[in-house]
Amino acid sequence: MGCRFGALVFRRPFRGNGVHGISGKAAEVQSEVRPASTRAPVQKGNVAEISDFQPPVDSHFDWVGPPDRFSNLRCIKFYIPKNESKLEWKLRKLRIDTQKWNQKFWSNQNISFNKEKEAFIYSRLKAKGLGLRDEEGRKNILVAEEMAEFYKEFLNTNYKKHMNYNKEPHLKEILQR
């Protein structure tokens, strides 16, 4: 699992003094179509990997790729200034580590969610005496109320995992002080 940079790549100006280098104005985000990389995403078991795509040497922007097919997160290739200070390097490294951590968590979470959802749908359809498809080949579906049961159960089952996900960045910050 990894981030891929296909034909559409977003770029945004590097801002050394903003939160994560991003200004508050969404209008400053520019997009352009550029051929990026022909390499397919790398998948090694359940380990999330960030693409090794490198933007052009003369670029002064962070490059944002399309959503990853597993995590739904957009991978970012961070701009590296020529005279990067130790503090800038530390911030960039922290951002890269955070991106990898988020990528891994949401890839695993979404894969688990989809597997459990498919199993739930299959078991409910089977209980009704239905298959996954009807006689005409259309996909059989469950009504919203039935799916709400699954969503509630999934959220309850994964409550601690989500709480730990929300707490972990704060704990890392406290431990690094």
trRosetta pair geometry for C-beta under 8 A, 3 or more apart (Angstrom, degrees):
i j d omega theta_ij theta_ji phi_ij phi_ji
1 41 6.7 -11 -156 155 28 129
1 43 5.3 60 -34 -115 43 85
1 46 7.7 8 6 -159 123 36
1 47 7.4 -176 41 92 92 38
1 48 4.8 -49 92 -112 111 65
1 49 6.7 139 81 24 54 70
1 68 7.1 70 177 174 91 126
1 70 4.5 -40 -140 23 125 157
1 71 7.2 107 167 -26 127 97
1 103 7.6 169 124 162 109 100
1 107 4.8 107 147 -151 160 149
2 41 4.3 174 60 -163 87 92
2 42 4.7 33 0 49 148 74
2 43 6.9 -138 -4 -70 91 55
2 48 6.6 140 -88 -174 55 60
2 49 3.9 -34 -90 79 116 79
2 50 6.0 176 -155 -96 95 9
2 51 5.4 130 147 -60 114 64
2 68 7.2 -130 128 -132 22 121
2 75 7.8 22 168 -66 65 154
2 103 7.8 31 -128 175 45 140
3 41 7.1 164 67 -117 11 107
3 49 8.0 -127 15 105 68 54
3 50 5.3 2 25 -141 112 61
3 51 4.7 -98 85 -8 78 99
3 65 5.4 122 170 64 109 145
3 68 5.1 -77 -99 -81 65 110
3 73 7.7 -68 -90 93 110 88
3 74 7.8 78 -137 -177 122 33
3 75 2.8 38 -147 -28 163 151
3 103 7.0 -82 -42 -121 102 137
4 37 7.3 -138 -168 74 73 115
4 39 7.6 -153 -134 94 91 74
4 40 7.0 -34 -110 -163 132 36
4 41 4.6 -85 -57 -64 109 91
4 51 5.6 126 -102 -74 34 138
4 53 7.9 101 -160 -31 40 132
4 65 6.5 176 90 172 38 142
4 66 7.0 -22 81 55 82 100
4 68 7.2 124 13 -113 75 69
4 75 7.8 119 22 25 26 136
5 9 5.7 30 -166 -94 102 113
5 36 3.9 -115 133 148 100 147
5 37 5.0 74 73 18 95 112
5 51 5.7 -168 -7 97 92 161
5 53 4.2 -18 26 -27 135 177
5 63 7.1 25 -125 138 138 125
5 65 4.2 -102 -96 -108 73 121
5 66 7.5 145 -124 13 39 80
5 75 7.4 -98 -62 76 86 117
5 77 7.4 -8 -71 -23 145 127
6 9 7.8 -179 67 -55 47 79
6 36 6.1 88 105 43 10 122
6 37 7.6 -79 -92 55 27 73
6 65 7.4 105 14 -162 66 98
6 66 5.7 -9 27 7 108 132
7 33 6.2 4 154 -161 90 94
7 34 7.6 175 -173 77 52 33
7 35 6.2 -29 -123 -107 70 51
7 36 6.6 -158 -96 8 19 94
8 31 7.3 7 -172 -175 95 114
8 33 5.8 -44 -104 -113 66 76
8 66 6.0 77 74 -64 101 108
9 31 8.0 173 97 -152 38 75
9 32 7.4 -18 73 73 76 69
9 33 7.8 114 29 -135 68 31
9 34 5.5 -50 39 52 115 100
9 36 5.0 121 -46 -76 130 129
9 55 8.0 165 161 -105 151 99
9 63 5.5 -11 177 -168 118 105
9 64 7.1 145 -172 70 64 48
9 65 6.1 -30 -119 -102 80 58
10 29 6.4 5 179 177 122 105
10 30 7.5 158 -164 89 74 44
10 31 4.7 -44 -114 -105 81 88
10 63 7.2 142 78 -164 50 52
10 64 4.1 -25 70 65 105 103
10 65 7.7 -145 27 -60 81 14
10 74 7.8 -2 36 -177 125 142
11 30 6.0 -22 73 76 81 92
11 31 7.4 144 25 -110 64 37
11 32 6.8 -18 17 27 110 99
11 55 7.8 106 -107 -132 115 143
11 59 7.0 -116 -137 -159 138 120
11 61 3.9 55 180 125 105 152
11 62 7.0 156 -155 77 59 45
11 63 5.4 -27 -100 -104 79 65
11 64 7.2 -176 -82 18 26 79
12 22 6.9 16 130 -120 146 88
12 28 6.8 80 -152 117 93 88
12 29 4.9 -36 -97 -119 110 72
12 30 6.8 153 -98 28 52 70
12 61 5.7 146 64 -164 29 103
12 62 5.3 -17 59 58 89 95
12 64 6.7 36 -5 -13 106 117
13 23 7.8 11 71 0 106 115
13 28 6.4 -65 22 161 111 116
13 30 7.9 65 -30 9 82 110
13 60 7.1 6 -140 115 68 92
13 61 5.8 -63 -95 -108 30 86
14 21 5.8 -40 -158 -174 65 123
14 60 5.9 -103 12 162 114 73
14 61 6.2 -155 -31 -116 80 31
14 62 6.1 121 -86 -28 74 83
14 79 4.1 -93 -74 63 130 148
14 81 7.1 177 132 -62 159 94
15 18 4.2 29 113 8 127 116
15 21 5.0 145 63 -172 68 57
15 22 6.3 135 43 -91 122 10
15 23 5.2 133 -52 -44 168 85
16 21 6.5 -2 -92 -116 26 88
16 81 7.4 3 -80 -37 122 145
16 88 6.5 -40 -140 -109 107 118
18 21 5.7 77 64 -159 92 12
18 22 5.3 -126 114 65 134 32
18 23 5.1 -125 -86 -78 157 47
18 24 7.5 -159 -146 -31 127 66
19 22 6.4 -41 78 53 70 83
20 95 6.1 122 -141 -108 92 123
21 62 6.6 121 111 -40 132 136
21 78 7.5 108 41 -144 160 103
21 79 7.8 -173 173 43 153 103
21 91 7.7 131 -41 135 103 129
21 95 7.8 -22 9 -76 117 162
22 62 8.0 -59 -78 32 88 150
23 28 5.8 32 62 39 125 153
25 28 4.7 80 94 -10 105 105
26 29 5.8 -34 -173 8 56 115
36 53 5.9 9 164 -152 104 140
36 65 7.5 129 177 -113 170 98
37 51 6.8 158 58 175 161 133
37 53 4.4 -110 -37 -105 145 108
39 42 7.9 -9 155 -47 114 88
39 51 7.1 145 88 -152 118 103
39 52 7.5 -15 79 54 164 89
39 53 7.3 -160 46 -71 118 84
41 49 7.8 147 -177 72 82 97
41 51 6.8 -79 -115 -81 68 97
41 68 7.6 107 -113 -143 147 89
41 69 7.5 -140 -1 23 160 110
42 49 4.9 -41 81 77 110 143
42 51 7.5 149 8 -105 98 56
43 49 7.7 -156 -94 25 28 113
44 47 4.9 -22 84 54 96 113
44 49 6.6 67 19 -29 105 129
46 107 7.7 160 -172 115 71 114
46 108 6.2 57 -178 -96 113 99
46 111 7.8 -137 -131 56 97 160
47 104 7.1 -29 -154 -116 48 107
48 70 7.4 -151 -108 86 101 136
48 71 6.9 48 -126 -47 139 131
48 100 6.7 161 97 -163 107 65
48 103 4.2 176 150 126 145 100
48 104 4.0 -148 23 -84 124 61
48 107 4.7 159 -83 12 118 150
48 108 7.8 -98 -38 -29 112 85
50 75 5.8 152 -141 -147 90 131
50 96 7.6 -100 10 -161 169 88
50 99 6.6 56 -88 119 136 117
50 100 6.0 -82 -29 -90 116 86
50 103 6.6 -176 -71 -14 84 172
51 65 7.1 81 26 -48 141 167
51 75 6.3 121 17 108 101 162
51 77 7.9 -62 78 -68 99 109
53 63 7.8 -106 115 101 118 142
53 65 7.4 111 50 -77 151 133
53 77 6.3 -97 92 -67 94 143
54 77 7.3 166 -124 -161 34 145
55 59 4.3 -59 139 40 123 157
55 61 7.4 -135 180 70 165 83
55 63 4.7 168 -72 -29 128 142
55 77 5.6 159 -25 107 105 139
55 79 7.8 -41 52 -94 147 69
56 59 4.8 114 66 -29 81 102
59 63 7.1 9 158 -53 156 110
59 79 6.9 -128 121 -111 91 99
60 79 6.1 55 -173 -148 37 142
61 79 5.7 -180 98 -67 12 128
62 76 5.5 -3 174 -172 113 109
62 77 6.8 165 -166 81 60 52
62 78 5.3 -19 -119 -122 97 48
62 79 5.1 -92 -65 -13 57 92
63 76 6.9 149 78 -159 48 55
63 77 4.2 -1 56 52 103 105
63 79 7.9 117 -13 -59 73 77
64 74 5.1 28 -177 150 97 126
64 75 7.5 160 -153 85 51 42
64 76 5.3 -20 -99 -102 70 78
64 77 8.0 -147 -64 23 29 69
65 68 8.0 61 100 -60 116 73
65 74 5.9 175 70 -167 59 76
65 75 4.6 2 40 60 119 89
65 76 7.5 -150 9 -76 80 30
65 77 7.4 74 -32 -14 101 95
66 74 6.8 -107 159 -121 12 87
67 71 7.9 -145 -178 84 80 70
67 72 5.1 -9 -174 -156 122 48
67 73 6.7 134 -144 63 73 13
67 74 5.6 -56 -86 -72 54 72
68 71 4.5 27 78 44 128 91
68 72 6.5 -77 64 -26 74 13
68 73 5.5 2 21 56 112 67
68 74 7.5 -174 -14 -90 77 24
68 75 6.3 79 -54 -32 108 100
68 103 6.8 73 4 -138 168 97
68 107 7.2 -55 123 -84 136 100
70 106 7.7 132 122 114 77 78
70 107 4.1 35 127 -134 121 89
70 110 5.9 154 172 75 60 126
70 111 6.2 -8 -156 -54 103 99
71 102 7.3 102 -175 134 141 76
71 103 5.2 -102 -45 -146 168 56
71 105 8.0 78 -129 74 114 57
71 106 3.9 84 -150 97 91 107
71 107 4.3 -49 -65 -62 92 71
71 110 6.2 175 -112 10 33 137
72 106 6.7 -103 43 155 83 130
72 110 6.5 145 -5 -85 104 157
73 99 7.8 170 142 -157 139 77
73 102 6.0 125 -102 128 166 112
73 103 5.9 -123 59 -95 140 68
73 106 5.8 110 -28 67 116 151
75 99 6.8 91 -138 179 68 127
75 103 7.2 34 -92 -91 95 130
76 95 7.6 -58 84 153 131 116
76 99 6.3 -127 41 -107 94 147
78 92 5.2 168 125 -147 151 100
78 95 6.1 104 -75 95 149 134
78 96 6.6 -101 6 -65 133 93
80 84 5.8 -51 -172 -52 76 141
80 92 6.9 79 -100 -152 78 167
81 84 4.7 139 64 -73 85 75
81 88 6.6 -24 32 147 120 158
84 88 4.7 -131 -164 92 81 124
84 89 5.2 102 140 -62 118 86
84 92 7.3 -35 -157 0 138 144
85 88 4.6 97 51 7 78 102
85 89 6.9 -137 95 -6 41 87
86 89 5.6 -52 -148 36 31 115
86 90 6.4 35 151 -22 64 105
87 90 5.6 -51 -148 34 31 114
87 91 6.5 32 153 -17 64 104
88 91 5.7 -53 -148 37 32 111
88 92 6.3 31 154 -18 66 107
89 92 5.8 -56 -147 38 29 110
89 93 6.2 30 154 -19 65 108
90 93 5.8 -54 -146 37 28 112
90 94 6.4 31 153 -20 63 106
91 94 5.6 -55 -149 36 31 113
91 95 6.4 32 153 -19 65 105
92 95 5.6 -53 -148 36 32 112
92 96 6.4 32 153 -19 65 104
93 96 5.7 -53 -147 36 32 111
93 97 6.3 31 154 -17 65 106
94 97 5.8 -54 -145 39 30 111
94 98 6.2 31 154 -20 64 108
95 98 5.7 -54 -146 37 29 112
95 99 6.3 34 153 -23 64 104
96 99 5.6 -52 -148 33 31 113
96 100 6.5 30 153 -17 64 104
97 100 5.8 -54 -149 36 32 110
97 101 6.3 32 152 -20 65 108
98 101 5.6 -54 -145 37 31 113
98 102 6.2 30 156 -16 66 106
98 169 7.2 43 -124 -111 109 115
99 102 5.9 -56 -146 39 28 109
99 103 6.1 33 154 -24 64 109
100 103 5.5 -53 -145 35 29 116
100 104 6.4 28 157 -18 64 105
101 104 6.0 -55 -149 35 28 109
101 105 6.4 24 156 -15 63 108
101 168 7.8 -154 171 120 138 137
102 105 5.9 -57 -144 39 30 109
102 106 6.0 12 166 -5 68 113
103 106 6.6 -66 -141 45 20 97
103 107 6.0 23 161 -21 61 113
104 107 6.0 -57 -143 35 24 111
104 108 6.4 16 162 -11 61 110
105 108 6.2 -68 -155 41 25 104
105 109 5.9 20 155 -18 66 115
105 165 5.8 120 -167 -122 149 118
106 109 5.3 -51 -133 41 35 114
106 110 5.8 33 165 -18 68 108
107 110 6.2 -60 -144 39 22 104
107 111 6.3 21 158 -17 61 110
108 111 5.9 -57 -145 38 28 110
108 112 6.2 28 157 -17 64 110
109 112 5.9 -60 -151 39 26 111
109 113 6.2 30 152 -22 64 108
109 158 7.5 100 -139 -162 98 150
109 161 7.5 163 -104 136 105 133
110 113 5.4 -49 -142 35 33 116
110 114 6.3 31 159 -17 65 105
111 114 6.1 -56 -148 38 28 107
111 115 6.4 27 155 -17 63 108
112 115 5.9 -58 -147 37 29 109
112 116 6.2 21 159 -13 65 111
113 116 6.1 -64 -148 42 25 106
113 117 6.1 25 157 -21 65 111
113 154 6.4 70 -126 -167 82 144
114 117 5.6 -53 -141 36 29 113
114 118 6.3 30 159 -18 64 105
115 118 6.0 -57 -150 36 28 108
115 119 6.4 25 153 -16 63 108
116 119 5.7 -54 -147 38 33 112
116 120 6.2 37 153 -22 66 106
116 150 7.6 157 132 -168 96 107
116 154 6.2 137 108 -104 142 111
117 120 5.6 -54 -148 35 31 113
117 121 6.3 30 155 -18 65 105
117 150 6.2 94 -119 159 70 145
117 154 7.6 -8 -68 -69 82 147
118 121 5.8 -53 -146 37 31 110
118 122 6.2 32 155 -20 65 108
119 122 5.7 -55 -145 38 29 113
119 123 6.3 26 158 -18 65 108
120 123 6.0 -58 -147 37 26 107
120 124 6.3 21 157 -15 64 109
120 150 4.5 96 156 -109 166 127
121 124 6.0 -60 -147 39 28 107
121 125 6.2 23 158 -15 66 110
121 132 7.9 69 126 -119 109 85
121 141 7.8 -46 -147 -139 121 48
121 142 6.0 -138 -126 -14 82 120
121 150 7.9 -14 -52 -66 69 159
122 125 6.0 -59 -145 40 26 107
122 126 6.1 28 156 -21 64 111
122 132 6.7 -23 -107 -79 81 99
123 126 5.6 -54 -143 37 29 114
123 127 6.4 34 155 -23 63 105
124 127 5.7 -51 -149 33 31 114
124 128 6.7 23 153 -11 62 106
124 142 5.6 28 104 -92 147 133
124 146 6.0 110 -162 180 158 133
125 128 5.7 -62 -153 42 34 107
125 130 4.4 -86 -173 81 87 100
125 131 6.8 13 145 147 125 6
125 132 6.5 112 96 -85 164 45
125 140 5.5 110 -127 104 132 134
125 142 7.3 -114 -60 -64 84 94
126 129 7.6 44 -177 -75 33 20
126 130 7.3 -103 -72 60 24 57
130 134 7.7 -31 -157 -89 108 71
130 140 5.1 167 153 -157 132 169
131 134 7.7 165 62 -80 92 29
131 140 6.8 137 84 3 50 137
132 139 6.7 -35 159 -140 77 73
132 140 6.2 -160 -176 35 25 100
133 137 5.5 -10 175 -150 133 34
133 138 6.4 150 -156 73 82 29
133 139 5.8 -50 -101 -97 74 41
133 140 6.3 -165 -104 -11 17 86
134 137 7.2 -47 68 20 67 17
134 138 5.1 -4 36 58 108 85
134 140 5.8 121 -48 -66 82 91
142 146 4.0 -102 170 85 120 133
142 147 5.4 144 93 -50 115 85
143 146 5.2 95 59 8 70 102
143 147 7.3 -144 100 -1 36 91
144 147 5.7 -60 -146 42 34 108
144 148 6.1 45 153 -32 68 102
145 148 5.5 -45 -148 25 32 118
145 149 7.3 41 150 -23 58 94
146 149 5.9 -45 -166 20 38 113
146 150 7.4 33 143 -12 63 99
147 150 5.4 -49 -158 34 46 113
147 151 6.3 45 147 -20 73 103
148 151 5.6 -51 -144 38 35 111
148 152 6.2 37 156 -20 67 106
149 152 6.0 -57 -148 37 27 110
149 153 6.3 24 155 -16 63 110
150 153 5.8 -62 -148 40 29 109
150 154 6.0 29 157 -21 68 108
151 154 5.7 -54 -144 36 28 111
151 155 6.3 25 158 -16 64 107
152 155 6.1 -58 -148 39 27 107
152 156 6.3 25 155 -16 64 110
153 156 5.8 -58 -146 40 29 110
153 157 6.1 29 157 -20 66 110
154 157 5.8 -56 -145 38 27 111
154 158 6.1 -2 164 6 64 115
155 158 6.3 -72 -138 53 24 92
155 159 6.6 60 154 -71 62 79
155 162 7.8 -13 -152 -7 70 151
156 159 5.8 -14 -154 -33 31 114
158 161 4.6 -53 -167 43 78 120
158 162 5.7 77 134 -24 90 99
159 162 6.0 -63 -153 38 27 106
159 163 6.3 26 154 -19 66 108
160 163 5.5 -53 -144 37 34 113
160 164 6.2 33 157 -18 66 105
161 164 5.9 -56 -150 38 28 109
161 165 6.4 34 149 -24 62 105
162 165 5.3 -48 -147 32 35 117
162 166 6.6 31 155 -15 64 103
163 166 5.9 -58 -153 38 32 108
163 167 6.2 23 153 -14 67 112
164 167 5.6 -60 -139 43 33 108
164 168 6.0 49 160 -44 68 100
165 168 6.1 -39 -143 10 24 117
166 169 7.9 -60 -178 23 30 97
167 170 5.8 -72 -166 45 50 109
167 171 5.8 45 146 -23 85 110
168 171 5.6 -58 -143 38 33 111
168 172 6.2 36 160 -21 68 104
169 172 5.7 -52 -148 34 32 113
169 173 6.4 34 153 -21 64 105
170 173 5.6 -52 -150 34 33 113
170 174 6.5 32 153 -18 65 105
171 174 5.7 -54 -148 36 33 110
171 175 6.2 29 156 -16 66 109
172 175 5.9 -61 -147 41 29 109
172 176 6.3 26 156 -21 65 110
173 176 6.0 -59 -147 34 28 109
173 177 7.1 37 153 -33 60 100
174 177 6.1 -49 -160 14 33 114
